[in-house]
Amino acid sequence: MDRRALLAAERGTLFKEAELRVALVYPSPYRAAMSSLGYQQIYRTLHALPGVAADRAMLPDDGARGRFDTLEAGQPVGGYPLLAYSVAYELEIAGVVETLALAGIPALRDERDPRHPIIVGGGPLTFSNPAPLAPFCDVIVIGEGEQLIGELVAAARDAGFDRERLIAALAGRPGFYLPSVHGEAVPPVAAADDALLPARSVIATPHTELSDMFLTEAARGCSRGCTYCVMRRSTNGGMRIVAREAIVAGIPEGARRVGLVGAAVTDHPEIAGIVHDVVAGGREVGISSLRADKLTDELVGLLARGGYRTLTVAADGASERMRRVIERSTRAEHLVRSAELARAHKLHALKVYMMLGIPGETDADVDELVALSRELAAIHPHVAYGLAPFVAKRHTPLDGTAFAGIERVEARIARLRRGLAAAGLGGKVVVRPTSARWAWVEYMIAQGESVAGLAIMDAHRAGGSFAAYRKAFEARGVSPTGPRARVPSSQELIALRRKRLAS
């Protein structure tokens, strides 16, 4: 679909005449980009800056290699003085390489000169490991960007969009990772002002994963201690709750579908009241994270009124023992209760997210899941497991944990399927796994240093197949067990930068 058709279908698009226009780039196609609340929040924030406007650009989803233009202005992305990327997860880094190529910009930071725009990275990936982004970015905003993006744009304007002057100005400031200065030593996440909450979507469109849904934060961060989750790093000292009144008051009059966003939305103390307020106005409702231990008859009933057809919860561990290992509070009794609530409120299916390949997992843990499946299927006729191989992330207690192995994960999935078939549950409990091969690729990047980014570039240019990634990792010597670099002090950074500029 061309840019004019996409714009015509949108509601809320921001158009502004401004002295400075920033290209806000998402390294996945439009449908994914416009489902990202963080991307929309930065779009809103940039437009709120005096004399600044943001024009969006996304990875084409049709393999097009023609002109790569922004949506709002229809101008070539490569002609903007600053490109700001929002990167959600490791495999999207290939999209950074591709969009830079489409824009006619050298992918590698070291191959660009003053004629080329400043490249800024940011997004959810920065909470775990942004080092693989380092070869491609001049600056990486670490953590929540609403506060730092204004500071960055002001510094870039003051520096006349001179790359070296900008980096010198940002050296030592919290929240900015400067690959040419820091090397592999990623600085800590900077604190964000709670007054900037909640994030709310700006644009509604039917051409998205969440068709015409207005998104608004109910809470940010998470107060739970699951040992695999990077959200522990984003809590700013604890989960931050948005007041019920602020959530409801921020919903536009014409919004017919409302999505409540956050890592632990059902931990909000007034979640049932918020959902009631949404559905009482005749709106549909969606929640990004349902915790099985927080579901009540009242809440599930409200969700059913608000258009829910599938009740989706997360167990993460295949057994009680594995859930204790990862400090997940969900227990089998909560999953059983979820099935009962789904049946009571006539929801079509119960979907449960699981991880396989957690450290210490055995075949016995998979067999326990088969036993639980019998109980769930006896309550609800349609149960689905969304299975994902465990991938250790940086800055979590399980950081550095080895990947279980492609063959082992696939063997566990096969064992689960055999167990379900033997129990006569083949048609009642559906298993939907993600690829163990691509989970391994994600793991190598998530645990890698900046050289992993070079391997992504090589693999993408070689066709982006699994074999291409495996070959690129081997050729570049990518290791998931490399040493952790020390973060230098602000004084050391400034001295290092002065030395580089002097030379």
Buried (B, 14 or more C-beta within 10 A) or exposed (E): EEBEEBBEBBBBBBEBEBEBBBBBBBBBBBBBBBBBBBBBBBBBBBBEBEEBBBBBBBBBEEEEEEEBBBBBBEBBBBBBBBBBBBBBBBBBBBBBBBBBBBBEBBBBBEEBEEEBBBBBBBBBBBBBBBBBBBBBBBBBBBBBBBBBBBBBBBBBBEBEBBBBBBBBBBBBBEBBBBBBBBBBBBBEBBEBEEEEBBBBBBBBBEBBEBEBBBBBBBBBBBBBEBBBBBBBBBBBEEBBBBBBEBBBEBBBEEBBBBBBBBBBBBBBEBBBBBBBBBBEEEBBBBBBBBBBBBBEEEBBBBBBBBEBEEBBBBBBBBBBBBBEBBBBBBBBEBBBBBBBBBBBBEBEBBBBBBBBBBBEBEEEBBBBBBEBBBEBBEBBEBBBBBBBBBBBBBBBBBBEBEBBEBEBBBBBBEBBBEBBEEBEBEEBBBBEBEBBBBBBBBBBBBBBBBBBBBBBBBBBBEEBEBEBBBBBBEEBEBBBEBEEEEBBEEEBBBBBBEEBEEE
